[in-house]
Amino acid sequence: MKDNDKRVALIRLRDIIYSGVRPTVREYGFSAENVQELSDEGLIQSGDKLFPEEPGRNVIKGILPAGHAFISRHHALYDQRDQYEYSP
């Protein structure tokens, strides 16, 4: 995944979790491979493999501190870039 894709995925997941839902990979709307990549990079915490043969039904527990830092860091970069690109 590209950094922007990770940022969008993490923001989307954060919004889902803040609404009080513990989403499954399927409900999250991303592929099991993308969720696994975020988990392997220490950005999110995956739940137990309740259905190993169906990765789309596994639960995502939450975003780890590194995931929140990733969102913040990339927000700052995009905000700074937008400021320079669009200033009159």
Buried (B, 14 or more C-beta within 10 A) or exposed (E): BEEEEBBBBBBBBBEBBEEEEEBBBBBBEBBBEBBBBBBEBEBBBBBEEEEEEEBBBBBBBBBBEEBBEBBEEBEEEEEEEEEEEEEE
